[in-house]
């Protein structure tokens, strides 16, 4: 019978190495860092280990080496459809490096994010912080203690993945101008969101160059209800088109416009961001495609590289965006476009 340590009594890593005709370090890597070996070697060592009744003991290994085989990803709102594909792709990439992924949801709270990180830190080797709400000071303090990768937060000296919304946002503004819209509304996201700051900046600068007027409508937390409730302010602004912080807010805007008898796109045009729900709306939503899954894969690779590196890294991966035009954008009312 196997012992509680997970192996047959008396079977050691040396026994596996001798039977497999490899070094002890190769046996260790087959369980802890299989990406460093060929697939054939990993399969061979693990098959010998299984035959002998030996299984790498993660808990014992963590105590002796400080390597847990776990990483953590913290997101501000897992209910937001932008984050599940990011987390899923990150987990798939991490699994190829034999890493398990812990998930934390900060609920858009910097305080809760800090508490989650403090609780997870003793159990993980590194963090991916997606759209973190923490202050720069706290992020840098964490990065000084263990590997950290950021997603959609641009801090020099820390590895990061940035989804550059500027391309897609510029395309959206120019499309609306081409369609004859002169006054736009931007339904803004959280003010401490790097993505929102970037989108505001691109929208206001591009609109100014195009001779368009922009009304900023503060939505706050990007929810369906917030989008629906913001419609009154949008209508009062006189805008004939709006760009929303994300597709969730856009869903609420569509509902609020329908209640008021405002037809999309005949009476009003709408553009979302992230392209997570766009094809599922009625009418299908024009949206800025953000590449969440690509960002998750890139973040996992950056963190794995950090865990294996002997020197610190500050690599920045930038993901471009583009506009996907669907059925919620059309010529402005009374426009000849």
N, C-alpha and C positions, 0 to 999 in steps of 0.2 A: 504494500500500500504506500502511496506517495505521502511524504511528510507534509506538514502545514506550510513548509517553505516552498512547496510547489515542485518538488523533485523526489525521485526515488532515494531512499536512504543511502548515503555514501557516494552518490554520483556528484562529481565536481565539474567545474568548467575545464579542468585539466583532462578529465576523462573524455569529455566531448571533443576537446582539441586533439587528443591522441587518436580517437576513433575516426575523426574526420580528416586527420592528417593535415591540420592547419594549426596556426598559433592560437594561444589563449586570447590574444587581442582580437583575432579574427572572429572567434566565437562571441566575444563580447559585442563586437560591432554588428554581428548578425542579428542581435536582439535590440541593441540600443541605437545604432546608426546604420541601418542597412543600405542607405543611399550611398555609402562610401564603398560598398562592395558590388561585385557583379551579381545579377539576379541568380545566376547559376550557383555561385558560392553561398549566397544566403539560403537558398532552398536546400542545398546539400547539408549545410551545418544544422539547420533547423530540423531536417529529417533525421539526422543522427541523434540530435538532442531529444527528439520525441521518442525515438526507439529506446534510448537509454533511460527515459523518464525524467529528463532534465528540462526545466523551464526557467528562463531568466526571471529572477525575482525583482520586480520593479521597486518594491518598498525597500528591500535591503540595498539595492543599487543606489536609490535616492539618498539613503542615510550615509553611504560611504563616499558618494561622488558629488552629491548635490544636484544631480541630473534627474529630473522627475519624468521626462517624456511628455510633459503637459505644457500647453500654452493657453493663454486666455485672450478672448476678443470681447471688448466691451462696446456696446452700441447705445445710442440714446433712446431708441424706441423700436423694439423688435417687431411691433405691430405695423410699423411703416413698411410698405412693400419694397422699399429700396434695399432694406437690410437683409432679408432672408436669402436672396441669391448671392449677396456678398459673403455671408457667413457660410453658406453651403459650399461655394467654390473655394473659400479659404480652408474649410475642413478637408475637402478632397485633396487639396494640395499639401496640407499638413500631414495627412495620412500617408502620403508617399514617402515622407521623411520619418514615419513611425511616431508621429506626435499626435496626442489626443488634444482636443480643443474644448476648453471650458467657455461658456457663454454667460455674460453679464449684461443686464439691461438697466441703464441708469435712470430711465424714466425722465429724461431731459433735465436731470438735476446734477449739478456739479458736486454737491455734497454727497449725494448717493453714489456717484461715480467714484469719489475718493474712498468711500467706505467699502465699495465692492473691490476696488484694487487692493486695499489693505488686507481684506480677507482672502483674496485669491493669491496674493504675492507669495505666501509661504509654500504654495503648492505648484507653482508654475515657473518655467524657465524664462518666459518672456511674455510681452503683451502686444496685441494689436488694438489700438484705440481708434475706433471709427467715429468720425465727427465728434471728437471729445469736447465736453463742456468745461473741463478743468482749465484752470488758469495756466498760463505759460510757465510760471514758476513751479507749480506742482508737477507739471509734465516733465520739466527738466530735472527735478529732484528724482522722479521715478526713473528716468532714463540714465541717471548716474548710478543706479543700483542694479539694473538689469536691462537686457535688450528690449527696446520699445520701437514699434513701427506705427506711424500715424496714417490715417486715411482722411483726406479732406481737412487737414490742418497743416499749415505751412510754417514750420519752425526750422530755422537754419540749424544745421548740426545734428538733426535727428532724421533717420530714414523715414521717407514718407511717400504715399501714393496720392496724387492730386488729380481729381477729375476736373479738367479745365472746361468750365461751362461757357467760356467766352465765345468760342466758335459757334456753338449752337444758339446761344442767346443773340449773338449778332445776326445770324441767319433769321431768327424769329422776328427781330425788329425790322429788318429790311423787307421781309415778306409782308409784314403788316403795312409798312409804308407803301409797298408796291400795290397793295390792295386798297389803298386810299384812306387808311386810318390816319388821323392826325393827332388824336389824343388817346394815350394808353394808360392803363392802370397796372401797377405791379403789386400783387398780393404777396407781401414779404414774409419770410420765415423768421426763425429766432435770431435776434440781433447778435448773439454770441456764436452763431454758426458761420464758419469760414465760407461755406458754399453760398450762404445768403449774401454775405459781404461781397463776394466775387460777382454774383448775379446782379446785385444792385448797381455795382460800379459799371459793369459792362452795359447794362440796360440804360442807365442814365447817360453815359458817355456816347453810346451809339445813337440813342434817340436825339441827343443834342446836335450831333453832327448831321443827322438826317432831318433836322428841323421839326421834330415831333415833341409834344408835351407829355410828360409822365407824371402821374399821380401815384405816390407811394401809399398803399393801404397796409397798415400794420396788422398782421394776422396773429403773430406770436407762434404758439405751438402749432405745427402744421397738421391739422385734423380736418376731417370731413365737416364737422360742425362749425369750425372756425371759417372754413371756406364759404359755407352756406350763409353764415351770419355776416360775412363781409360784403355781401352783394349790395346791401343798402348803400354803403359808402361808395362802392364802385359806380352804382347808378347815379348817385349825387355828383360824382366827379365829372360826369359828362363824357367819360371814355366810351369809345365804341369797340374797344378790344382790350383784353387783359392777358398778362403773363403771370402765371401762378408759380409759387416757390416749388411746388411739386405736384404730382398727379393726384395725390389724396386731396389736397386743397382744391384742385380743379374739379374733382367729383362733387364736392360741396357747392362750388360755384355753379355748376350745371344745374344742380337741384334748386338752388336759390333763384336762378334766372327763370327756370321753368315755372316755379310758383308765381312769379310776377308776370308770366305770359310773354317773356322775352325769348324769342326763338334764336337758337344757335345753329348755323352761323348767319342766318338771314339778317337778324337784328344786331347780333353781337358776335365777335370772334374771340376765341379762347385758346391759349397755348399753355401746356403744362411743362413740367420738367421731370426728368428721370426716366420717362417712358416705361414705367412699371405696370400701369393699368390702362395705358392709353388705348390699346387695341380692343379692350373689353368694354369701353364706355359706349353710350349711345347718345349722340353720334360719336364715332371714333375720334379720339382726341389727338390733335396736333401736339407734339411734345418734343422736347430736347432729350435725345437719347444719351444716357449717362454711363453705361457700361459698368454696372455694379458688380457683376460676376467677374469681369476682367480685373477690377480693383481688388477683389478678394484674393484672387490667385496671385496677383503681384505682391500684395501685402504678405501673404504666407511665404512666398519665395524670399522676400527681403528679410523676414524674421529668421527663416532657416539659415540663410547666409550669415546673419549676425551670430547665430548660435554656434556656427562652425568657424567663424572668422577668428583670427588672432589679433587683428587690428580693428579699431572702430570704423564704422562706415556712416556716411551721411547721404547715401544715394537717394535721389528723388526720381520717381517714376511718374510721368505725366500722361494722362489718358485724355485724348481729344473727344469732343462731343460734336454732334450734328443734329440738325432739325429733321424730324420725320413728319412730313405734312400729311394730314388726314382730313377729316370732315368737319372740324370745328373752326376753320378759318375760311373767310370768303370776303368779297368786296364790302367795304364799309357802306352803311345805308346812305343813299343819295350820292354815292360815288360813281364816277364814270369809269373807274378802273376795271 
